[in-house]
Amino acid sequence: MAECIVIGGGVIGMMTARALHLSGMDVLLLERGPLGGESSWAGGGIISPLYPWRYPDSVNVLAQHSKTLYPDMVAQLHDESDVDCELLHSGLLIVDQDERESAMKWSRRWSENIQHVAGRKDLLSIEPALASEVDQVLWMAEVMQVRNPSIMKALRGSFDRLGIAYREHAPVRDIIVQSGRVTGVQVGDEKLEADRVIVAGGAWSAGLIETVQHIDVEPVKGQMIMFKGEPDLVRRIVLAKGHYIIPRRDGRVLAGSTLEKTGFDKTTSERALENLTATATALVPVLATLPVERQWAGLRPGTANGVPYVCAVDDVKGLYLHAGHYRNGIVLGPASVQLMTELVLGKEPHCDPSPYKVGALH
């Protein structure tokens, strides 16, 4: 019998299980498919919300704290797994000039460095591949990125090295509640007992917990493509009108992403391929010379304003919810996991937990 069962083997579930294990708790993680097989590997890995000034303070509080935690966390994961998460200080160029006033106000409030850069000479010194039509940008030089598949491989390696118990292809049928407290979960015909259960099932979380608590988490499909290029052909992350270009260390360049409410459908479309290609090559023309190596889709766990649930479920003792991170699972992960761990262990939380409760504005 585990002390705690974590439902969900994405980045949030795996980071949570690892943190609890390191605190001395006996943990079992259950994943309906392969570890890291859903949206966690599918995203861009930018360690900043896109247009952070559009988000509530509760998202920015976690994002700002996560940024301070990432360097040490990826170093620890490398020690535990021998996998490089490819943490890069790429910086972020934002082409949308209608965001300038909001961005500068946000930067002053959160002590973030955002520069307005105008003139082709200065622009090209930052990113030589930018289209000639771009004559001014907002430059966030301190924005980092990680490579999503690599961080999932590192987490799996950490689990194996540390001896954290997990089961893949183990879909949870039911959360077992008796006399107002959780006692375990049902997996197939098997009952697994635990005094604590954490629902971290990403886009599937609402269905997992629906017999106990209603939450507003729905799948939002995002399609992306990958160009195959040479290292340093593109150096900076570029963002324009919600679409981004992300250069990886090996020369591959990601372009994304769509926002589609199509239920749990993960199919890709020719239309999305054409739109993503056209947008990317307009921003960075050299991409038109590269082959599109891959197209894929992931299902984000969407909430109305991007604020995740990180809380205990009030009416069921021992049941916790850690879901709804929408586009920011990688971004918010370390700080969100720290808060969840503090709640489970009864420690003083590092930030005000009230915005992340069921019933708060989501």
C-alpha positions in Angstrom: 0.0 0.0 0.0 1.4 3.3 -1.1 1.1 6.4 1.1 0.1 8.4 -2.0 -1.2 7.6 -5.5 -0.6 10.1 -8.2 -2.9 9.7 -11.2 -1.3 11.0 -14.4 2.2 10.5 -15.9 2.7 13.9 -17.6 5.1 16.5 -16.4 2.9 17.7 -13.5 2.2 14.2 -12.2 5.8 13.0 -12.6 7.3 16.1 -11.0 4.8 15.8 -8.1 5.5 12.1 -7.5 9.3 12.8 -7.6 9.0 15.7 -5.2 6.9 13.7 -2.7 9.3 10.7 -3.0 12.3 13.0 -2.3 10.4 14.2 0.8 10.3 10.6 2.1 6.8 9.6 1.0 6.0 6.2 -0.5 4.4 7.1 -3.9 2.8 5.1 -6.7 2.2 6.9 -10.0 -0.5 5.6 -12.4 -0.6 6.5 -16.1 -3.4 5.6 -18.6 -0.9 5.3 -21.5 2.9 5.6 -21.7 4.7 8.1 -19.4 4.8 11.5 -20.9 2.7 10.4 -23.9 0.3 13.3 -24.1 0.6 17.1 -24.0 3.8 17.1 -21.9 6.0 16.0 -24.8 4.0 17.9 -27.4 4.5 21.5 -26.4 7.2 24.1 -27.0 8.9 24.2 -23.6 9.2 28.0 -23.4 9.7 28.9 -19.7 7.4 31.9 -19.8 3.7 32.2 -20.5 3.0 33.7 -23.9 2.2 37.3 -23.3 2.4 36.9 -19.5 0.7 40.3 -19.0 -2.5 38.7 -20.3 -2.7 36.3 -17.3 -3.9 36.8 -13.8 -1.4 37.4 -11.0 -1.8 33.8 -9.8 -0.3 32.5 -13.0 2.6 35.0 -12.9 3.4 34.2 -9.3 4.0 30.5 -10.2 5.7 31.3 -13.5 8.2 33.8 -11.8 9.0 31.3 -9.1 9.4 28.4 -11.5 12.0 30.3 -13.5 14.2 30.5 -10.4 13.8 26.7 -9.8 14.6 25.5 -13.3 18.4 25.6 -13.4 18.8 23.5 -10.3 16.0 21.1 -11.2 17.4 20.2 -14.6 20.9 19.8 -13.1 19.4 17.4 -10.6 17.5 15.5 -13.3 20.7 15.2 -15.3 22.5 13.7 -12.3 19.7 11.3 -11.8 19.1 10.3 -15.4 22.1 11.3 -17.5 19.6 13.0 -19.8 20.2 16.6 -20.8 16.9 18.6 -20.7 18.5 21.2 -23.1 17.8 24.2 -20.9 18.7 27.2 -23.2 18.7 30.9 -22.7 17.2 31.6 -26.1 15.4 34.9 -25.3 12.1 35.8 -26.8 11.3 38.3 -29.5 7.7 39.6 -29.6 6.7 41.2 -32.9 3.2 42.4 -31.8 3.6 46.1 -31.2 0.1 46.5 -29.9 1.3 44.6 -26.8 4.0 47.2 -26.0 2.1 49.3 -23.4 0.8 46.3 -21.5 4.2 44.6 -21.7 6.1 47.6 -20.3 3.6 48.1 -17.5 3.9 44.4 -16.6 7.7 44.5 -16.8 7.9 47.3 -14.3 5.5 45.6 -11.9 7.3 42.2 -12.0 10.8 43.6 -12.4 11.3 41.9 -15.7 13.6 43.1 -18.4 11.8 44.0 -21.6 13.4 46.2 -24.2 11.8 47.9 -27.2 14.2 47.4 -30.1 13.8 49.4 -33.3 15.9 49.5 -36.4 17.1 46.7 -38.6 20.7 46.8 -37.5 19.8 46.3 -33.8 17.2 43.7 -34.7 19.6 41.7 -36.9 22.2 41.7 -34.1 19.7 39.8 -32.0 18.2 37.5 -34.7 19.7 37.7 -38.2 16.9 35.5 -39.6 14.0 37.8 -39.0 12.0 38.9 -42.0 12.8 42.2 -43.5 9.3 43.5 -42.8 10.0 43.3 -39.1 11.4 46.7 -38.0 10.7 46.7 -34.2 10.2 44.1 -31.5 9.9 43.6 -27.8 13.0 41.7 -26.6 12.9 39.5 -23.5 16.5 38.4 -23.3 16.1 36.3 -20.1 13.5 33.8 -21.4 14.6 30.2 -21.3 13.4 27.0 -22.9 13.6 23.3 -22.3 13.0 20.5 -24.8 9.8 18.7 -23.8 10.6 15.2 -24.9 14.0 15.5 -23.1 12.6 16.6 -19.8 10.1 13.7 -19.9 13.0 11.2 -20.6 14.9 12.8 -17.7 11.9 12.4 -15.4 11.5 8.7 -16.4 15.2 8.2 -15.8 14.9 9.9 -12.4 12.1 7.5 -11.5 14.1 4.5 -12.4 17.2 5.7 -10.6 15.4 6.8 -7.5 13.1 3.7 -7.4 9.8 5.6 -7.7 7.0 3.1 -8.4 4.9 3.7 -11.5 2.6 1.8 -13.8 2.0 2.6 -17.4 -1.2 1.6 -19.3 -3.1 1.5 -16.0 -6.2 3.7 -16.5 -8.0 4.6 -13.3 -11.7 3.6 -13.4 -12.7 5.2 -10.1 -11.5 7.0 -7.1 -12.7 5.2 -4.0 -14.2 7.3 -1.2 -15.5 6.0 2.1 -17.0 8.0 4.9 -15.8 11.3 3.4 -12.1 10.3 2.9 -10.2 8.7 0.0 -9.1 5.1 0.4 -7.6 4.4 -3.0 -8.4 3.9 -6.6 -9.8 1.2 -8.9 -7.6 0.1 -11.8 -9.4 -2.6 -13.9 -10.5 -5.2 -11.4 -7.8 -4.2 -8.9 -8.3 -2.0 -5.9 -5.1 0.0 -4.9 -5.2 1.5 -1.5 -3.7 4.8 -0.4 -4.5 7.5 2.2 -3.8 10.2 -0.3 -4.7 10.5 -4.0 -3.6 13.3 -6.3 -5.4 13.8 -9.6 -2.9 15.1 -12.1 -4.4 13.7 -15.3 -4.1 16.7 -17.6 -7.0 17.1 -20.0 -8.5 13.9 -18.6 -8.7 15.2 -15.0 -12.3 16.4 -15.1 -13.5 12.9 -16.0 -11.3 11.2 -13.4 -12.8 13.3 -10.6 -16.4 14.0 -11.9 -18.1 11.6 -9.4 -16.6 13.6 -6.5 -16.1 17.2 -7.8 -17.0 19.2 -10.9 -14.1 21.1 -12.4 -13.8 23.2 -15.5 -10.9 21.5 -17.4 -11.4 20.7 -21.0 -9.1 19.4 -23.8 -7.8 22.1 -26.2 -5.9 20.7 -29.2 -2.7 22.3 -30.3 -1.0 21.3 -33.6 2.7 22.0 -34.2 5.2 21.3 -36.9 9.0 20.9 -36.9 11.5 22.1 -39.5 14.8 20.2 -39.9 17.7 22.7 -40.1 21.2 23.3 -39.0 22.3 24.6 -35.6 22.2 28.4 -35.1 20.2 29.0 -38.4 17.6 30.5 -36.0 18.8 31.6 -32.6 15.8 33.2 -30.8 12.2 32.3 -30.0 9.9 34.5 -32.0 6.3 35.2 -31.1 3.7 37.0 -33.3 -0.1 37.0 -33.0 -0.1 33.9 -30.8 2.2 31.8 -33.1 5.7 31.0 -32.1 9.0 29.7 -33.6 11.3 27.9 -31.3 14.9 26.9 -32.3 16.3 23.8 -30.7 20.0 23.2 -30.1 20.3 20.6 -32.9 19.0 22.9 -35.5 15.4 21.8 -35.6 12.8 24.6 -35.4 9.3 24.2 -34.0 6.4 26.3 -35.2 3.1 26.4 -33.4 0.4 26.3 -32.4 -3.2 26.0 -33.1 -6.0 26.4 -30.5 -8.9 24.0 -31.3 -11.7 22.7 -29.1 -12.4 19.4 -30.7 -12.8 17.2 -27.6 -10.3 14.4 -27.3 -9.5 14.3 -31.1 -5.8 14.5 -31.7 -5.7 14.2 -35.5 -3.7 16.6 -37.5 -4.9 18.5 -40.5 -3.5 19.7 -43.8 -5.0 23.1 -43.2 -3.1 23.5 -39.9 0.1 22.4 -41.7 -0.4 25.1 -44.3 -1.2 27.8 -41.8 1.6 27.0 -39.5 4.1 26.8 -42.4 2.9 30.1 -43.9 3.1 32.0 -40.6 6.5 30.6 -39.7 8.1 31.3 -43.1 6.7 34.9 -43.1 8.4 35.6 -39.8 11.6 33.7 -40.6 12.0 33.3 -44.4 14.9 30.9 -44.2 12.5 28.3 -42.9 11.0 28.1 -46.4 14.2 26.3 -47.5 13.8 23.6 -44.9 11.8 20.4 -45.0 8.9 20.0 -42.5 10.1 16.9 -40.7 7.0 16.3 -38.5 3.5 17.4 -37.6 1.7 16.5 -34.4 -1.0 17.5 -31.9 -1.4 17.5 -28.2 -4.4 18.1 -25.9 -3.9 20.9 -23.3 -5.8 20.8 -20.1 -7.7 24.1 -20.6 -9.3 26.3 -18.0 -11.1 29.6 -18.6 -8.2 31.9 -17.6 -5.3 29.5 -17.5 -5.2 29.3 -13.6 -4.5 25.7 -12.6 -6.1 23.8 -9.7 -3.5 23.1 -7.0 -5.6 22.2 -3.9 -7.2 19.7 -1.6 -10.7 18.7 -2.4 -12.6 20.1 0.5 -15.3 17.4 0.9 -13.0 14.4 0.6 -10.1 14.1 3.0 -6.9 13.0 1.4 -7.9 13.8 -2.2 -6.0 16.5 -4.1 -6.3 18.1 -7.5 -3.3 19.2 -9.5 -4.5 20.0 -13.0 -5.7 22.6 -15.5 -2.3 24.2 -16.4 -3.5 24.8 -19.9 -0.6 26.0 -22.1 1.8 26.4 -19.1 2.5 22.9 -17.6 6.2 23.2 -18.3 6.3 26.8 -17.3 4.5 26.5 -14.0 5.5 23.0 -13.2 8.3 23.4 -10.6 6.5 26.1 -8.5 3.1 24.4 -8.9 4.6 21.1 -7.7 6.3 22.8 -4.7 2.9 24.2 -3.7 1.2 20.9 -4.1 3.9 19.2 -2.1 3.6 21.7 0.7 -0.2 21.2 0.9 0.1 17.4 1.0 2.8 17.5 3.7 1.1 20.2 5.7 3.9 22.7 5.3 3.6 26.5 5.1 2.9 27.3 1.4 5.4 29.5 -0.4 2.5 31.5 -2.0 -1.1 32.2 -1.3 -2.9 29.0 -2.2 -6.4 30.4 -2.4 -6.5 31.3 -6.1 -5.8 27.7 -7.0 -8.7 26.1 -5.1 -11.9 24.7 -6.5 -14.4 27.5 -6.5 -11.9 30.2 -7.1 -12.2 32.0 -10.4 -11.0 29.7 -13.2 
